[in-house]
Amino acid sequence: MSTLALKGPYWVTVRQYRRTLWLAVAAVVASLAVIGVLRIWDAQTPDRYYEDGGQYAADDNRGYEMLRLAIEYGGVYLLFLPLLVGVFVAGPLVAREFESGTYKLSLTQSVSPAAWLRAKLFSTTAAAFLTLIALMGVYRIGWGRVAGSWNLDWADRGPYEATGVVLFAYALAAVAVGALAGLLIRRTLVAMAATGLVMGVVFLVLGAYRWSFLPVKTITGPAGPTLWTPDHGLMMDTGLLTSSGARFDQQVCWDEVNRTPGLDSMDDGGMKLFDRCLTRHGATGQYLDYHPQSHFWPTQLIESGILLALAALAALAAFRVLRARHP
């Protein structure tokens, strides 16, 4: 067993931040307790069945509603976990060591600067990954019951990250960015703020553009009945088509209607004018752009690849900065 024990700077890092590790364990246990209790509460009220064979939670099932809310907010909680890891690495783990000068003690113990930083980053990454695995497992316990309900579809923010692999890539990128910020700034609070800002921008940018990585699929149909995305797909755009197949912006007709004098006195609110405008422009069909559920994993892998590239660049820069200042 002695060969499996942590040694040198790894042991020092774990020992130094053992309270943080115990806090992570407590968070996992508390999450498991909450989701477990809510699943038991939900099971106390039988589901309702309909003639079409559908199975739905009963209207008076408060346990189900509480479970759905817990999973909805739990996804947001998991989103912030990589950000917290990055802030922790930038501040207490790296910058504070330089700010207080305690890093000098480690470097006098026959430990090279690179080994010192590597031990900190590897230990933090391992702890973050284990915590993520545990919390995502707890999330799955509740997800299987409420998946597909309001704000809990496969492409929604929170469930998308918590049910895939991209969250691990975010954690890895946050560790590397935090290390670089801590080494460059060497002031605890400023390094934490800088890491939070950078990773916040990364979260927002990738969240806004992830559904542009792959081309959408399109279905068309005659004007009239509303088109619906097949197989719980993610709708990206919908609109009208002309007889030539070109897309037509119906806002053109709405603008024309709104410019018509006496619109307020019309009983139909100008719908006849709107329909005549569509006919005049030859709008006879409609289209719907969507991402099928099969795009989930390819999108996850593309986004993870971008984050891993960011992590590699930030880690390389961090070790270069360390080597330049402490050869």
Secondary structure, DSSP 8 states (H G I E B T S, - for coil): -GGGS--HHHHHHHHHTHHHHHHHHHHHHHHHHHHHHHHHHHHTS--EE-TTS-EE--TT-HHHHHHHHHHHHHHHHHHHHHHHHHHHIIIIIIIHHHHHTTHHHHHTSS--HHHHHHHHHHHHHHHHHHHHHHHHHHHHHHHHHHTTSTT-STTSTTHHHHTSSHHHHHHHHHHHHHHHHHHHH--HHHHHHHHHHHHHHHHHHHHHHGGGSS--EEEEEESSS----GGG-EEEEEEEEETTS-EE-THHHHHHHHTSTTGGG-TTTTHHHHHHHHHHTTEEEEEEEEE-GGGHHHHHHHHHHHHHHHHHHHHHHHHHHHHHH--
